[in-house]
Amino acid sequence: MSVNKAIILGHITADPTVKHLDGGVTVANFSVATNETFKNKAGEQIKNTEFHNIVVWRQQAEFVEKYARKGLMCYIEGKTTHPKFTDKDGNDRQKTEIVAEVIKMLTWPQDSNPENQGPQNNNTPDGGDDLPY
């Protein structure tokens, strides 16, 4: 038995790119930033930011197109993939993506909350205001 599961909780770094493919299939791509804070051996606080490429298909892509915006916090569950491609110079490359299976918006654009969850919360996970993007 094996498991391929990724869970991401972070802020969207740019408005999603959405494509409507032949046959009516929708795909959305966007990036989510996660922050980690730790102390090094000297006791200095270090902040590390990771950027995760997210791919979303079909109805979830349509949801992302309507509600996901730069700076909003979201929760993503999915699986990691490593698609191969050839760059413009003819070199073989590989990238890491998370194909989302579950997406939950934890903050909403001020006028777009479909679930009427109350006021928007714009705090970062560590309580700071400084977003790295």
KEFIBA-663182 format. One line per 10 residues: number of its first residue (from 1); their letters; for each residue z, x, y of C-alpha. Coordinates in nm, 4 decimals, always signed. Example, Ala and Ser with C-alpha at 12.3 -4.5 7.8 and 13.67 -1.06 7.14 Angstrom:
1> AS> +0.7800/+1.2300/-0.4500 ~ +0.7140/+1.3670/-0.1060
***
This chain:
1> MSVNKAIILG> +0.0000/+0.0000/+0.0000 ~ -0.0677/+0.1185/+0.3529 ~ -0.0054/-0.0090/+0.7054 ~ -0.2068/+0.0438/+1.0227 ~ -0.0060/-0.1170/+1.3057 ~ +0.0267/-0.0299/+1.6721 ~ +0.2619/-0.1982/+1.9208 ~ +0.2163/-0.1279/+2.2914 ~ +0.4197/-0.2590/+2.5853 ~ +0.2895/-0.1394/+2.9193
11> HITADPTVKH> +0.0891/-0.1980/+3.2342 ~ -0.2852/-0.2607/+3.2504 ~ -0.4432/+0.0318/+3.4386 ~ -0.7635/-0.1398/+3.5613 ~ -0.9231/-0.4829/+3.5435 ~ -1.0781/-0.5302/+3.1967 ~ -1.4485/-0.4786/+3.1311 ~ -1.5850/-0.7866/+2.9563 ~ -1.9192/-0.8236/+2.7775 ~ -2.0767/-1.1396/+2.6360
21> LDGGVTVANF> -2.2827/-1.0310/+2.3349 ~ -2.5630/-1.2086/+2.1521 ~ -2.4398/-1.5006/+1.9489 ~ -2.1703/-1.5881/+2.2024 ~ -1.9251/-1.3166/+2.0973 ~ -1.7053/-1.1823/+2.3789 ~ -1.5490/-0.8339/+2.3826 ~ -1.3073/-0.6928/+2.6405 ~ -1.2021/-0.3307/+2.6922 ~ -0.9117/-0.2111/+2.9032
31> SVATNETFKN> -0.6433/+0.0545/+2.9159 ~ -0.2655/+0.0164/+2.9041 ~ -0.0224/+0.2817/+3.0306 ~ +0.3131/+0.3415/+2.8645 ~ +0.5899/+0.5573/+3.0105 ~ +0.8477/+0.7680/+2.8340 ~ +1.1345/+0.9431/+3.0103 ~ +1.3408/+1.2189/+2.8507 ~ +1.5454/+1.5240/+2.9432 ~ +1.4224/+1.8721/+2.8565
41> KAGEQIKNTE> +1.6464/+2.1607/+2.7425 ~ +1.7302/+2.2444/+3.1054 ~ +1.8530/+1.8870/+3.1607 ~ +1.5621/+1.7972/+3.3885 ~ +1.4291/+1.4442/+3.3591 ~ +1.0647/+1.4419/+3.2465 ~ +0.8349/+1.1403/+3.2716 ~ +0.5386/+1.1244/+3.0345 ~ +0.2623/+0.8634/+3.0661 ~ +0.0219/+0.7805/+2.7822
51> FHNIVVWRQQ> -0.2969/+0.5771/+2.8247 ~ -0.4100/+0.3542/+2.5367 ~ -0.7646/+0.2145/+2.5031 ~ -0.7553/-0.1510/+2.3979 ~ -1.0427/-0.3551/+2.2485 ~ -1.0197/-0.7345/+2.2228 ~ -1.2668/-0.9737/+2.0582 ~ -1.3652/-1.3419/+2.0796 ~ -1.1112/-1.5951/+2.2138 ~ -0.8564/-1.3278/+2.2986
61> AEFVEKYARK> -1.1254/-1.1466/+2.4999 ~ -1.1882/-1.4677/+2.6934 ~ -0.8124/-1.4947/+2.7572 ~ -0.8073/-1.1334/+2.8798 ~ -1.1078/-1.1997/+3.1048 ~ -0.9254/-1.4910/+3.2668 ~ -0.5708/-1.3549/+3.3031 ~ -0.5445/-0.9745/+3.2576 ~ -0.5443/-0.7744/+3.5815 ~ -0.4568/-0.4212/+3.6892
71> GLMCYIEGKT> -0.0826/-0.3652/+3.7152 ~ +0.0263/-0.6602/+3.5004 ~ +0.2526/-0.5948/+3.2043 ~ +0.1400/-0.6936/+2.8556 ~ +0.2463/-0.6683/+2.4937 ~ -0.0212/-0.5669/+2.2410 ~ -0.0119/-0.5641/+1.8605 ~ -0.3091/-0.4332/+1.6710 ~ -0.4525/-0.1588/+1.4562 ~ -0.5755/+0.1868/+1.5499
81> THPKFTDKDG> -0.9388/+0.2761/+1.4989 ~ -1.1299/+0.5986/+1.5582 ~ -1.4961/+0.5105/+1.6242 ~ -1.7468/+0.7943/+1.6313 ~ -2.0224/+0.8195/+1.8914 ~ -2.2721/+1.0654/+2.0369 ~ -2.2219/+1.1610/+2.4030 ~ -2.5015/+1.2004/+2.6593 ~ -2.5366/+1.5712/+2.5662 ~ -2.5907/+1.4899/+2.1979
91> NDRQKTEIVA> -2.2427/+1.6002/+2.0851 ~ -2.0616/+1.4023/+1.8147 ~ -1.7338/+1.2613/+1.9491 ~ -1.4517/+1.0400/+1.8333 ~ -1.2155/+0.8240/+2.0349 ~ -0.8951/+0.6378/+1.9554 ~ -0.8740/+0.2655/+2.0251 ~ -0.6341/-0.0146/+1.9447 ~ -0.8082/-0.3309/+1.8275 ~ -0.5716/-0.6014/+1.9510
101> EVIKMLTWPQ> -0.4663/-0.8813/+1.7189 ~ -0.1887/-1.0186/+1.9427 ~ -0.1803/-1.0139/+2.3242 ~ +0.1031/-1.1517/+2.5342 ~ +0.1021/-1.1326/+2.9108 ~ +0.4547/-1.0531/+3.0307 ~ +0.3625/-1.0832/+3.3971 ~ +0.0953/-1.3082/+3.5451 ~ -0.1272/-1.3204/+3.8511 ~ +0.0661/-1.5337/+4.1002
111> DSNPENQGPQ> -0.1590/-1.8404/+4.0657 ~ -0.2705/-1.8069/+3.7023 ~ +0.0304/-1.8575/+3.4755 ~ -0.0981/-2.0980/+3.2074 ~ +0.2454/-2.1462/+3.0558 ~ +0.4341/-2.1993/+3.3835 ~ +0.6862/-1.9327/+3.2881 ~ +0.8403/-1.9173/+3.6321 ~ +0.8337/-1.6377/+3.8880 ~ +0.6373/-1.3217/+3.8290
121> NNNTPDGGDD> +0.8316/-1.0099/+3.7318 ~ +0.6688/-0.6885/+3.8594 ~ +0.9329/-0.4390/+3.7485 ~ +0.8332/-0.1453/+3.5337 ~ +1.0224/-0.1047/+3.2020 ~ +1.2505/+0.1641/+3.3447 ~ +1.3200/-0.0404/+3.6596 ~ +1.1152/+0.1835/+3.8918 ~ +0.8354/+0.0782/+4.1223 ~ +0.6114/+0.3822/+4.0894
131> LPY> +0.3156/+0.3081/+3.8648 ~ +0.1091/+0.6135/+3.7629 ~ -0.2238/+0.4412/+3.8353
***
